[in-house]
Amino acid sequence: MIENNETIDEFLARHADDVEEAVRKAAAQEIMPRRRRLEAHEVDEKAGPHDLVTDADRKAELFLTQALSALLPGSVVVGEEAVHANPASYEALHGEAPVWIVDPVDGTRQFVHGDPGFCTLVALAHHGVVRASWTYAPVPDRMATAIRGRGAFLDGERLHAGPPEPGRELRVATSHPDYTTDEQKHALLGLRTPGAAPRPCGSAGLEYLAVARGELDATAFSWEAAWDHAAGLLLVEEAGGTHLTRTGEPFRITGDNDLPFTAARDAATARRVVALLAGEAA
């Protein structure tokens, strides 16, 4: 499965920096040259006006697919655009091979509009467990990394989310209404209560980074696509935070979660958000 029977930990010890370099190169060669230069024919809708794909997404994902597969022979790639073209490829998350989970441009809508709120997300998972992640914001050139059991870092400095300040409103980034069912909308309304300050989310990857940095208290998301969540969830965990679904279980990248779910800067905040989503006083 892995070359020379190397373990995932051994691979990461030797190649974590190579993965970071591949992510940076994908952004430099395929994403940034197209920023604010996209032609109309280079932007398409997938499921609607809030679900866009561009040539930058496609070409960056192809670059990363080739680079990451070469770094780890026997691995497979689950990328947002490849799954859109072939939904069956998502099933690799349930397989035996190590899986690279790739979102080439997280926040495509912001990227199309020329805003800086986008990033590239890469995670390495095995048997449904995220082992490492890379979150790269090309503007303003910031790289967040996490390896399970070894901490979370932003540009080399360790991240500690910590609990929210007592007495302050709970800051929560929530799903866009287009990506929620009626039941999920009702659950999210539980956050509209004194003591909480929900707002629509931007790039999921950057929202997770904000939680890991202690700048945002929690998220409340209602969709399961692994490429949006895998990298950020590990980043939050390794910064001392946690994630819970409405059943009180951790979010599973392989699916079948009770949605919406939360990622929060500490366990008490996660429990509070879950209680609000369940319509309970928290």
C-alpha positions in Angstrom: 0.0 0.0 0.0 2.8 2.4 0.9 6.2 2.1 -0.7 8.7 -0.2 1.2 6.0 -0.9 3.9 6.5 2.7 5.2 3.9 3.8 7.8 1.9 7.0 7.5 3.9 8.5 10.4 7.2 7.6 8.7 6.0 9.1 5.4 5.0 12.4 7.1 8.3 12.6 8.9 10.1 12.5 5.6 7.6 14.3 3.3 5.5 16.8 5.1 7.6 19.6 3.8 7.3 18.2 0.3 3.5 18.2 0.5 3.6 21.9 1.7 5.8 22.7 -1.3 3.4 21.0 -3.7 0.5 23.0 -2.3 2.4 26.3 -2.6 3.4 25.4 -6.2 -0.2 24.6 -7.2 -1.3 28.0 -6.0 1.6 29.8 -7.6 1.3 28.1 -10.9 -2.4 27.5 -11.4 -4.4 29.7 -9.0 -2.7 33.1 -8.5 -2.0 33.8 -12.2 -5.8 33.5 -12.8 -6.8 35.7 -9.9 -8.8 38.7 -11.2 -8.0 37.6 -14.7 -10.7 35.0 -15.3 -12.7 35.2 -18.5 -16.4 34.3 -18.6 -15.8 31.0 -20.3 -13.4 30.0 -17.5 -16.1 30.1 -14.8 -19.0 27.6 -14.6 -21.8 26.8 -12.3 -22.2 23.3 -10.8 -25.3 23.2 -8.6 -26.2 26.9 -8.8 -24.9 30.4 -8.6 -23.2 29.8 -5.2 -21.5 26.7 -6.4 -18.9 27.8 -8.9 -15.9 26.1 -10.6 -13.1 27.8 -12.5 -10.1 26.8 -14.6 -8.0 27.5 -11.5 -9.9 24.9 -9.5 -9.5 22.2 -12.3 -5.9 22.9 -13.1 -4.8 23.2 -9.4 -6.5 19.9 -8.6 -4.9 18.2 -11.5 -1.5 19.5 -10.4 -2.0 18.3 -6.8 -3.4 14.9 -7.9 -0.2 14.2 -9.9 2.2 15.6 -7.2 0.6 14.0 -4.2 0.2 10.6 -5.9 3.9 10.7 -6.8 4.9 11.5 -3.3 2.9 8.6 -1.8 2.7 5.6 -4.2 -0.4 3.5 -3.6 -2.4 6.5 -2.4 -5.6 7.8 -4.1 -7.0 11.3 -4.4 -10.5 12.5 -3.6 -10.8 15.9 -5.1 -13.8 18.1 -5.3 -13.7 18.5 -9.1 -12.9 14.9 -9.8 -15.8 13.8 -7.6 -18.1 16.2 -9.4 -17.2 14.5 -12.7 -17.3 11.0 -11.2 -19.3 10.8 -7.9 -18.2 7.1 -7.4 -14.7 8.2 -6.8 -15.8 9.5 -3.4 -16.0 5.9 -2.2 -12.2 5.8 -1.9 -12.7 7.3 1.6 -14.0 3.9 2.7 -11.1 2.0 1.1 -7.8 0.6 2.4 -5.5 3.0 0.5 -4.3 6.3 2.1 -6.4 9.1 0.7 -5.5 12.7 -0.2 -8.5 14.9 0.2 -8.2 18.0 -2.0 -10.1 21.2 -2.3 -8.0 23.2 -4.8 -9.9 26.5 -4.3 -12.0 26.6 -1.1 -14.0 29.8 -1.4 -14.3 29.8 -5.2 -17.1 32.4 -5.1 -14.7 34.8 -3.3 -11.9 33.9 -5.7 -14.1 34.7 -8.7 -15.1 38.1 -7.2 -11.4 38.9 -6.6 -11.7 38.8 -2.9 -8.8 37.4 -0.7 -11.0 35.0 1.3 -10.0 31.7 -0.4 -7.5 28.9 0.3 -6.2 25.6 -0.9 -7.0 22.6 1.4 -5.2 19.2 1.4 -5.6 16.5 4.0 -4.2 13.0 4.2 -6.5 10.3 5.7 -6.3 6.6 6.3 -9.1 4.3 7.4 -11.4 7.3 7.9 -8.9 9.2 10.2 -7.3 12.4 9.1 -3.6 12.2 9.8 -2.3 15.5 8.5 -3.5 18.7 6.9 -2.4 21.7 5.0 -4.4 25.0 4.7 -2.8 27.6 2.5 -4.2 31.1 2.0 -2.3 32.5 -1.0 -3.4 36.0 0.0 -1.6 36.9 2.3 0.7 33.9 1.9 -0.1 32.0 5.1 0.3 28.3 5.7 -1.4 26.3 8.5 -0.4 22.7 9.1 -1.4 20.0 11.4 -0.2 16.4 12.0 -2.2 14.2 14.3 -0.6 14.2 17.8 2.0 16.8 16.9 0.0 20.1 17.1 -1.2 22.7 14.7 0.9 25.5 13.4 0.5 28.7 11.4 3.7 29.8 9.6 5.7 27.7 12.1 4.0 29.1 15.2 2.0 26.8 17.3 -1.8 27.4 17.5 -3.8 27.3 20.8 -7.5 28.0 20.4 -8.3 28.3 24.1 -11.8 28.9 25.6 -13.8 32.0 24.7 -13.7 35.0 26.9 -16.4 34.8 29.7 -19.5 36.9 29.2 -18.9 37.6 25.5 -21.4 36.7 22.7 -20.6 33.4 21.1 -19.2 34.0 17.6 -20.4 31.2 15.2 -20.0 30.9 11.4 -23.0 29.1 9.9 -23.9 27.3 6.7 -25.2 29.3 3.7 -29.0 28.8 3.5 -28.6 27.3 0.0 -26.9 24.2 1.5 -29.5 23.4 4.2 -32.7 21.4 4.4 -35.7 22.8 6.2 -34.9 20.7 9.2 -31.3 22.0 9.3 -32.6 25.6 8.9 -34.7 25.1 11.9 -31.8 23.7 13.9 -29.6 26.7 12.9 -32.3 29.0 14.1 -31.4 27.8 17.6 -28.3 29.9 17.4 -30.4 33.1 17.1 -30.6 33.6 20.8 -29.2 36.0 23.3 -25.6 35.3 24.0 -24.9 34.0 20.5 -23.9 35.9 17.4 -24.2 33.7 14.2 -23.1 34.9 10.8 -22.9 33.3 7.3 -19.6 31.5 6.7 -17.1 32.3 4.0 -14.4 29.8 3.0 -14.8 26.8 5.3 -11.1 26.3 5.5 -10.5 29.9 6.6 -13.3 29.6 9.2 -11.7 26.5 10.7 -8.4 28.4 10.8 -10.1 31.2 12.6 -11.4 28.7 15.2 -7.9 27.2 15.6 -6.5 30.7 16.2 -9.2 31.6 18.7 -10.6 34.4 16.5 -13.9 32.5 16.0 -15.6 30.5 18.7 -17.3 27.8 16.5 -18.8 26.8 13.2 -22.2 25.2 12.5 -22.1 23.5 9.1 -24.8 21.4 7.5 -23.0 19.6 4.6 -20.5 16.7 4.7 -18.2 17.1 1.7 -14.9 15.8 3.1 -12.8 18.3 1.1 -14.4 21.2 2.9 -13.9 19.8 6.4 -11.0 17.3 6.7 -8.1 19.7 6.8 -9.8 22.2 9.1 -11.2 19.7 11.6 -7.7 18.3 12.2 -6.3 21.9 12.5 -9.0 22.7 15.2 -8.3 19.4 17.1 -4.6 19.9 17.2 -5.1 23.5 18.4 -7.0 22.1 21.4 -10.6 22.3 20.0 -13.1 19.7 19.1 -16.0 18.8 16.9 -19.4 17.3 17.6 -22.5 16.3 15.7 -26.0 16.7 17.1 -25.7 13.2 18.5 -22.7 14.2 20.5 -20.3 12.1 18.4 -17.3 13.5 16.5 -17.8 14.3 12.8 -16.8 11.4 10.4 -15.3 12.3 7.1 -16.7 9.1 5.7 -20.2 10.5 6.2 -23.5 9.5 7.8 -23.4 12.4 10.3 -26.3 14.0 12.1 -26.3 17.5 10.7 -25.7 20.4 11.4 -22.4 19.8 13.3 -20.0 22.1 15.0 -16.3 22.6 15.4 -15.4 24.7 18.4 -12.3 26.1 20.1 -13.0 24.0 23.3 -15.2 21.2 24.4 -17.6 23.3 26.5 -18.3 25.6 23.5 -18.9 22.6 21.3 -21.5 21.2 23.7 -23.1 24.6 24.0 -23.5 24.9 20.2 -24.9 21.4 19.9 -27.4 22.2 22.7 -28.5 25.3 20.8 -28.9 23.3 17.6 -31.0 20.8 19.4 -33.3 23.6 20.7 -32.1 23.3 24.3 -31.1 26.0 26.6 -27.3 26.2 26.9 
